[in-house]
Amino acid sequence: MTDIQRFTLANLALPTKTLFTGYLLTIGLGLLMAGAQIMLTHGMADGKPGLSVDDIVYSYHGNHDGPNASKLEAKLYGSMKDNAPPEVRLELLKWADKGAPANEWESSIKPKVDEYCAPCHANMPGLANVADKAVMDQMTKRDEGASFSTLTRVSHIHLFGIAFIFFFVGWIFTYATGFSSKMKALLIFTPFGFLMLDVVSWWLTKMNPGFAWLVIIGGFGYSVASTVMILSSLYQMWISPLRAADKP
Ligand code: HEC
């Protein structure tokens, strides 16, 4: 199948190239930042740097936004995130994840809470005193409903927002040359396919940790496909301007 391609990236007018380039560079930088953020948040979920299946399980299944998230976990992933050093925060999260066992409270948990949380929580009127075991018990109770709503919210924002990115990256890439029509179509569809897979796998992982690897494949898949499109589009606009006549 041959398709007639009137516009190619190499032949675009300078202002159009500049527009596309600005967009692609910004999106590329955004993808790098997103990758860095995943490494720093999910990547550290198991306490070790680098993204692993354990991180994904910990992030989606157990339990900050899993069906069993407690208020303590939600806050430690949310507004209380920066109120304790990462290793203390992780210790509190692991403790909450185990169901907040009472035998660890006096020996290892309370001293940390006294040090990092009590300065605000035991002193500011109206704040739950988390250094008090009875109050902490309330905070570590698991909350079944809220977390599903979190995942629904994150899922739709993710799908809508990222679809926009891929739409324009894909559109620009339709002007590339040197790829067969089928290859182009495949590359253009891949990020959307993996994006859906990614979001579906969050839900599956939430229900069953065995699906964690799908989250990694999904995220990896769309990063690779969009990197190929971004780099080859930039390359064809500026470095290797194939004229329309040279196209296959
Ligand atoms: C700088 C002051 C400050 C520090 C330090 C602090 N918190 Fe908080 N915390 C707050 C404030 C203010 C709120 C209420 C606003 C909010 O929920 O974000 C809050 C809310 C919370 C809540 C929700 C309480 C409720 O009734 O909904 C939890 C749980 C919590 N913090 C846990 C912690 C833990 C655990 C630590 C120690 C690692 C900590 N906080 C350290 C100020 C602090």
Residues whose N, C-alpha, C, O or C-beta is under 5 A from the ligand:
A	BS01	HEC	K71 L72 K75 S79 M80 N83 A84 Y116 C117 C120 A128 V130 M139
